[in-house]
Amino acid sequence: MKKVVRPLREQFPRLLALTITLALPGNLLFAKGTEAIALPPVIYADPHALADAKAGYLAGNSSLKPALDRLLESAQKALEDKPVSVMDKNHVGPSGDKHDFVSQAPYFWRDATGRYIRRDGERNPESGQDSDAGRIGKMCADTHTLALAFYFTGEEKYAAHATEMLRVWFLNPATCMNPNLNYGQGIPGEVDGRPMGIIGTRGFVGLVDAIRLLQDSKSWTGADQQGMVVWMTQYLNWLQTSKIGTGEGNATNNHGTFYDTQVAAIAAFVGKTELAKEIITNARQKRVAGQIEPDGKMPRELQRTKSFDYSVFNLRALTDLSCLGQNLGVDLWHYQTNDGRSIRKAMDFMASYLDRDHKWPYQQIARVNRQSLAMLLLRAEPKYPDAHYEAALSKAGDEGLATSEERLLFKTGPIADRTASRGNRAAGGSVE
């Protein structure tokens, strides 16, 4: 009698009882008693960490359960969300073409004369009304969450909805976004668009991973893949050749760093691997040496009214750039200038401020969100085992760390496993 082999996802209840034995020969992660788990073709996340997390999911790994439960809960909510597009806005932008992305500078407020004046760190509610910035952020986040849920569970419903979201935003002629950000973060009455608007597409770094994870789905077609490569190639060209794009690339603060993460990730996605490596290699001087002092301070971020948030924000961009480099064979994690400027120094400088009793000495007009910093230190801890970040993390508490999606995407420090059983959630936040 011929033996019937059921799909892996149908065997899940039985697999929970199996002991998973992990090995990493070449590009495969093998699970005893199951079919081999291939390393996913991701660009940004650590493929070994993702495959390890999937094996742990199949084995019922309790330390990862809070993060996986949170992921699947978020994916279920994303399934209920209608795909969004640039056509959803109620107005037509400066070009007269509704397919163009339009957003307004968040820190500019109308004064008594009708002019818009910058108030750094104070977000104008007007900028969030009917803005494509919020839509694109939600699309990137939902698509990434759904693609991850598909990767872990194999359930096609997640991939199908992620596919629809991508088609609506990028591929369908009636709803697609034009591949430029000419009208990002405009200032009414002054300028239609600014280089700073490009930070609105920083979610593309995770989005390219989502697309890669959908390649095993029957919902994602060859035409979809080709369409996304064409769109991203056009956008990459705009980033590198337009006045607005090159302006953002020349920024000497977090905007420039996040620009590099986008160019590198998109270049890798469309097959321009050497360009991606070049961007990350050049970041050693352009971003690390140019933005970090020998004592670890980042002066351009300390000038801001929310200096803690922006210091963490730039450190996040540098961490993301290091992860992209790691997958491409470029080590940004351990680069150091002759006078000691490095990502490690920036991490060390910020680490002491996880302690709530250690007062942040620079201007910070908003509540300090230490959990965003704690997650970066968890990601950095395996890279700098002698840094003893565990002591600093112990003072931060475990709120949100156990349920963070990043525990599935990257190797993190051991404290994450010890705090997993408590599984509290952190308050989110963003700066631009």
For each residue, the residues with C-beta under 8 A, 3 or more apart:
1:
2:
3:
4:
5:
6: 10 11
7: 10 11 154
8: 11 12 15 34 35 58 154
9: 12 153 154 155
10: 6 7
11: 6 7 8 14 15 34
12: 8 9 15 16 58
13: 16
14: 11 17 18
15: 8 11 12 18 33 34 58 59
16: 12 13 58 59 60
17: 14
18: 14 15 31 32 33 34 58 59
19: 32 33 59
20: 31 32 33 34 55 56 58 59
21: 30 31 32
22: 29 30 31 52 55
23: 29 30
24: 28 29 48
25: 28 30
26:
27: 38 39
28: 24 25 36 37 38 39
29: 22 23 24 36 37 38 39 48 51 52 55
30: 21 22 23 25 36 37
31: 18 20 21 22 34 35 36 37 55 58 59
32: 18 19 20 21
33: 15 18 19 20
34: 8 11 15 18 20 31 37 58
35: 8 31
36: 28 29 30 31
37: 28 29 30 31 34 51 54 55
38: 27 28 29 51
39: 27 28 29 47 48 50 51
40: 45 47 50 51 151 212 213
41: 47 212 215
42: 45 46 47 50 209 212 213 327
43: 208 209 212 265 268 269 324 327
44: 205 206 208 209 265 320 323 324 327 409
45: 40 42 49 50 209 323 409 410
46: 42 49 50 323 326 327 409 410 411
47: 39 40 41 42 50 51 327
48: 24 29 39 51 52 411
49: 45 46 52 53 408 409 410 411
50: 39 40 42 45 46 47 53 54 151 408 409
51: 29 37 38 39 40 47 48 54 55
52: 22 29 48 49 55 56
53: 49 50 56 57 64 68 152 407 408
54: 37 50 51 57 58 151 152
55: 20 22 29 31 37 51 52 58 59
56: 20 52 53 59 61 63 64
57: 53 54 60 61 64 68 152
58: 8 12 15 16 18 20 31 34 54 55
59: 15 16 18 19 20 31 55 56
60: 16 57 65
61: 56 57 64 65
62: 65 420 421
63: 56 416 417 420
64: 53 56 57 61 67 68 407 408 420
65: 60 61 62 68 69 420
66: 69 70 402 403 420 421 423
67: 64 70 71 402 403 404 405 407 408 420
68: 53 57 64 65 71 72 152 408
69: 65 66 72 73 403
70: 66 67 73 74 403 404 405 425
71: 67 68 74 75 145 148 149 152 405 408
72: 68 69 75 76 149 152 153
73: 69 70 76 77
74: 70 71 77 78 145 405
75: 71 72 78 79 145 146 148 149 158
76: 72 73 79 80
77: 73 74 80 81
78: 74 75 81 142 145 146 161
79: 75 76 146 157 158 161
80: 76 77
81: 77 78 84 138 142
82:
83: 139 164 165 167 168 169
84: 81 88 135 138 139 165 168 169
85: 88 135 168 169 175 176 177
86: 89 98 99 100 101 102 132 135 169 175 176 177 178
87: 98 99 174 175
88: 84 85 135
89: 86 98 102 130 131 132 135
90: 130
91: 102 130
92: 95 96 97 98
93: 96 97 98 100 101 102 183 192
94: 102 183 186 192 193
95: 92 100 182 183
96: 92 93
97: 92 93 100 178
98: 86 87 89 92 93
99: 86 87 176 177 178
100: 86 93 95 97 177 178 180 182 183
101: 86 93 132 136 177 178 180 181 183 184 200
102: 86 89 91 93 94 131 132 183 184 186
103: 127 131 132 133 183 184 185 186 197 200
104: 108 124 126 127 131 185 186 187 188
105: 108 116 118 127 185 186 187 194 196 197
106: 123 124 127 128 185 432
107: 118 119 120 121 122 123 124
108: 104 105 116 117 118 119 124 127 187
109: 116 117 119 122 124
110: 114 115 116 117 126 188
111: 114 115 116 117
112:
113:
114: 110 111 189
115: 110 111 189 190
116: 105 108 109 110 111 187 188 189 190
117: 108 109 110 111
118: 105 107 108
119: 107 108 109 122 124
120: 107 304 305 306
121: 107 304 305 306 365 366
122: 107 109 119 305 365
123: 106 107 127 128
124: 104 106 107 108 109 119 127
125: 128 129
126: 104 110 129
127: 103 104 105 106 108 123 124 131
128: 106 123 125 131 133 134
129: 125 126
130: 89 90 91
131: 89 102 103 104 127 128 134 135
132: 86 89 101 102 103 135 136 177 200
133: 103 128 136 137 184 185 197 200
134: 128 131 137 138
135: 84 85 86 88 89 131 132 138 139
136: 101 132 133 139 140 169 177 200 201 203
137: 133 134 140 141 200 203
138: 81 84 134 135 141 142
139: 83 84 135 136 142 143 165 169 203
140: 136 137 143 144 203 204 206 207
141: 137 138 144 145 203 206
142: 78 81 138 139 145 146 162 165
143: 139 140 146 147 162 165 166 207 210
144: 140 141 147 148 203 206 207 209 210
145: 71 74 75 78 141 142 148 149 405
146: 75 78 79 142 143 149 150 158 159 161 162 165 210
147: 143 144 150 151 158 159 162 209 210 211 213 214
148: 71 75 144 145 151 152 210 213 405 408
149: 71 72 75 145 146 152 153 155 158
150: 146 147 153 154 155 156 158 159 162 213 214 217
151: 40 50 54 147 148 213
152: 53 54 57 68 71 72 148 149 408
153: 9 72 149 150 158
154: 7 8 9 150
155: 9 149 150 158 159
156: 150 159 160 217 218 219
157: 79 160 161
158: 75 79 146 147 149 150 153 155 161 162
159: 146 147 150 155 156 162 163 214 217 218 219 220
160: 156 157 163 164 217 219
161: 78 79 146 157 158 164 165
162: 142 143 146 147 150 158 159 165 166 210 214 219
163: 159 160 166 167 214 217 219 220 224
164: 83 160 161 167 168
165: 83 84 139 142 143 146 161 162 168 169
166: 143 162 163 169 170 171 211 214 224 228
167: 83 163 164 170 171 172 224
168: 83 84 85 164 165 171 172 175
169: 83 84 85 86 136 139 165 166 175 176 177
170: 166 167 176 177 227 228 231
171: 166 167 168 176 224 227 228 231
172: 167 168 175 176
173: 176
174: 87
175: 85 86 87 168 169 172
176: 85 86 99 169 170 171 172 173 231
177: 85 86 99 100 101 132 136 169 170
178: 86 97 99 100 101
179: 231 232 234 235 238
180: 100 101 235 238 242
181: 101 184 193 197 198 200 201 238 244 245
182: 95 100 192 193 242 244
183: 93 94 95 100 101 102 103 186 192 193 197
184: 101 102 103 133 181 193 194 196 197 198 200 244
185: 103 104 105 106 133 193 194 196 197 200 432
186: 94 102 103 104 105 183 190 191 192 193 194 197
187: 104 105 108 116 190 191 194
188: 104 110 116
189: 114 115 116
190: 115 116 186 187
191: 186 187 194
192: 93 94 182 183 186
193: 94 181 182 183 184 185 186 197 244
194: 105 184 185 186 187 191 197 244 247
195: 198 244 245 247 248 251 255
196: 105 184 185 199 248 251 255 432
197: 103 105 133 181 183 184 185 186 193 194 200 244
198: 181 184 195 201 239 244 245 248 255 258 259 262
199: 196 202 248 254 255 258 259 432
200: 101 103 132 133 136 137 181 184 185 197 432
201: 136 181 198 204 235 262
202: 199 205 258 261 262 317
203: 136 137 139 140 141 144 206 207
204: 140 201 207 208 232 262 265 266
205: 44 202 208 209 261 262 265 320 324
206: 44 140 141 144 203 209 210
207: 140 143 144 203 204 210 211
208: 43 44 204 205 211 212 232 265 266 268 269
209: 42 43 44 45 144 147 205 206 212 213
210: 143 144 146 147 148 162 206 207 213 214
211: 147 166 207 208 214 215 220 225 228 269
212: 40 41 42 43 208 209 215 269
213: 40 42 147 148 150 151 209 210 216
214: 147 150 159 162 163 166 210 211 217 219 220
215: 41 211 212 220 225
216: 213
217: 150 156 159 160 163 214 220
218: 156 159
219: 156 159 160 162 163 214
220: 159 163 211 214 215 217 224 225
221: 224 225
222: 225 226
223: 226 227
224: 163 166 167 171 220 221 227 228
225: 211 215 220 221 222 228 229
226: 222 223 229 230
227: 170 171 223 224 230 231
228: 166 170 171 211 224 225 231 232
229: 225 226 232 233 269 270 271
230: 226 227 233 234
231: 170 171 176 179 227 228 234 235
232: 179 204 208 228 229 235 236 266 269 270
233: 229 230 236 237 270
234: 179 230 231 237 238
235: 179 180 201 231 232 238 239 266
236: 232 233 239 240 263 266 267 270 272
237: 233 234 240 241
238: 179 180 181 234 235 241 242 245
239: 198 235 236 242 245 248 249 259 262 263 266
240: 236 237 245 246 249 263
241: 237 238 245 246
242: 180 182 238 239 245 246
243: 246 247
244: 181 182 184 193 194 195 197 198 247 248
245: 181 195 198 238 239 240 241 242 248 249
246: 240 241 242 243 249 250
247: 194 195 243 244 250 251
248: 195 196 198 199 239 244 245 251 255 256 259
249: 239 240 245 246 256 259 260 263
250: 246 247 256
251: 195 196 247 248 255 256 259
252: 256 290 291 300
253: 256 257 291 300 301 310 314
254: 199 257 258 300 301 310 313 314 317
255: 195 196 198 199 248 251 258 259
256: 248 249 250 251 252 253 259 260 286 287
257: 253 254 260 261 283 287 291 314 317 318 321
258: 198 199 202 254 255 261 262 317
259: 198 199 239 248 249 251 255 256 262 263
260: 249 256 257 263 264 279 280 283 286 287 317 321
261: 202 205 257 258 264 265 317 320 321 324
262: 198 201 202 204 205 239 258 259 265 266
263: 236 239 240 249 259 260 266 267 275 276 279
264: 260 261 267 268 275 276 279 280 321 324 325 328
265: 43 44 204 205 208 261 262 268 269 276 324
266: 204 208 232 235 236 239 262 263 269 270
267: 236 263 264 270 272 273 275 276 279
268: 43 208 264 265 271 272 273 276 324 327 328
269: 43 208 211 212 229 232 265 266
270: 229 232 233 236 266 267
271: 229 268
272: 236 267 268 275 276
273: 267 268 276 277 328
274: 277 278
275: 263 264 267 272 278 279
276: 263 264 265 267 268 272 273 279 280 324 328
277: 273 274 280 281 325 328 329 330
278: 274 275 281 282
279: 260 263 264 267 275 276 282 283
280: 260 264 276 277 283 321 324 325 328 330 332
281: 277 278 284 330
282: 278 279 285 286
283: 257 260 279 280 286 287 288 321 325 332
284: 281 287 288 289 332 335
285: 282 288 289 290
286: 256 260 282 283 289 290
287: 256 257 260 283 284 290 291 318 321
288: 283 284 285 291 292 318 332 335 337 341 342 343
289: 284 285 286 292 337 341
290: 252 285 286 287
291: 252 253 257 287 288 298 299 300 314
292: 288 289 296 297 298 341 342 343 345 346
293: 296 297 298 299 341 345
294: 337 339 340 341 345
295: 345 349
296: 292 293 345 346 347 348 349 350
297: 292 293 302 346 349
298: 291 292 293 301 302 311 314 315 346
299: 291 293 302 303
300: 252 253 254 291 303 314
301: 253 254 298 304 307 310 311 313 314
302: 297 298 299 307 310 311 362
303: 299 300 307
304: 120 121 301 307 309 310 363
305: 120 121 122 363 364 365
306: 120 121 309 310 363 364 365 366 431
307: 301 302 303 304 310 311 360 362 363 364
308: 311 312 353 360 362 364 368 369
309: 304 306 312 313 364 366 368 369 372 429 431
310: 253 254 301 302 304 306 307 313 314 431
311: 298 301 302 307 308 314 315 346 350
312: 308 309 315 316 350 369 372 373 376
313: 254 301 309 310 316 317 431
314: 253 254 257 291 298 300 301 310 311 317 318
315: 298 311 312 318 319 343 346 347 350 373 376
316: 312 313 319 320 372 376
317: 202 254 257 258 260 261 313 314 320 321
318: 257 287 288 314 315 321 322 332 343 346
319: 315 316 322 323 343 376 379 380
320: 44 205 261 316 317 323 324
321: 257 260 261 264 280 283 287 317 318 324 325 332
322: 318 319 325 326 332 333 343 383
323: 44 45 46 319 320 326 327 379 410
324: 43 44 205 261 264 265 268 276 280 320 321 327 328
325: 264 277 280 283 321 322 328 329 330 331 332 333
326: 46 322 323 330 331 332 333
327: 42 43 44 46 47 268 323 324
328: 264 268 273 276 277 280 324 325
329: 277 325
330: 277 280 281 325 326
331: 325 326 334 335
332: 280 283 284 288 318 321 322 325 326 335 343
333: 322 325 326 343 344 380 383 384
334: 331 342 344 383
335: 284 288 331 332 342 343
336: 340 341 342 344 345
337: 288 289 294 340 341 342
338:
339: 294
340: 294 336 337 345
341: 288 289 292 293 294 336 337 345
342: 288 292 334 335 336 337 345 346
343: 288 292 315 318 319 322 332 333 335 346 347 380
344: 333 334 336 347 348 380 383 384 387
345: 292 293 294 295 296 336 340 341 342 348 349
346: 292 296 297 298 311 315 318 342 343 349 350
347: 296 315 343 344 350 351 376 377 380 384 387 389
348: 296 344 345 351 352 387
349: 295 296 297 345 346 352
350: 296 311 312 315 346 347 353 354 373 376 377
351: 347 348 354 373 377 387 389 392
352: 348 349 355 358 392
353: 308 350 358 360 368 370 373
354: 350 351 358 370 373 374 377 392 393 395 396
355: 352 358 392 395 396
356: 370 395 396
357: 395
358: 352 353 354 355
359:
360: 307 308 353 364 368
361:
362: 302 307 308
363: 304 305 306 307
364: 305 306 307 308 309 360 368
365: 121 122 305 306
366: 121 306 309
367:
368: 308 309 353 360 364
369: 308 309 312 372 373 426 427 429
370: 353 354 356 373 374 396
371: 374 375 396 399 400 401 426 427
372: 309 312 316 369 375 376 426 429
373: 312 315 350 351 353 354 369 370 376 377 396
374: 354 370 371 377 378 393 396 401
375: 371 372 378 379 400 401 404 406
376: 312 315 316 319 347 350 372 373 379 380
377: 347 350 351 354 373 374 380 381 389 392 393 413
378: 374 375 381 389 393 401 406 407 412 413 415 416
379: 319 323 375 376 382 383 406 410 411 412
380: 319 333 343 344 347 376 377 383 384 387 389
381: 377 378 384 385 387 389 390 393 412 413 414 415
382: 379 385 411 412 413
383: 322 333 334 344 379 380
384: 333 344 347 380 381 387 389
385: 381 382
386:
387: 344 347 348 351 380 381 384
388: 391 392
389: 347 351 377 378 380 381 384 392 393 413
390: 381 393 394 413 414 415
391: 388 394 395
392: 351 352 354 355 377 388 389 395 396
393: 354 374 377 378 381 389 390 396 413 415
394: 390 391 415
395: 354 355 356 357 391 392
396: 354 355 356 370 371 373 374 392 393
397:
398: 401 402 415 419 422 424
399: 371 424 425 426
400: 371 375 403 404 424 425 426 427
401: 371 374 375 378 398 404 407 415 416 419 426
402: 66 67 398 407 416 419 420 421 422 423 424
403: 66 67 69 70 400 423 424 425
404: 67 70 375 400 401 407 426
405: 67 70 71 74 145 148 408 409
406: 375 378 379 409 410 412
407: 53 64 67 378 401 402 404 410 412 416
408: 49 50 53 64 67 68 71 148 152 405
409: 44 45 46 49 50 405 406
410: 45 46 49 323 379 406 407
411: 46 48 49 379 382
412: 378 379 381 382 406 407 416
413: 377 378 381 382 389 390 393 416
414: 381 390 417 418
415: 378 381 390 393 394 398 401 418 419
416: 63 378 401 402 407 412 413 419 420
417: 63 414 420
418: 414 415 421
419: 398 401 402 415 416 422
420: 62 63 64 65 66 67 402 416 417 423
421: 62 66 402 418
422: 398 402 419
423: 66 402 403 420
424: 398 399 400 402 403
425: 70 399 400 403
426: 369 371 372 399 400 401 404
427: 369 371 400
428:
429: 309 369 372
430:
431: 306 309 310 313
432: 106 185 196 199 200
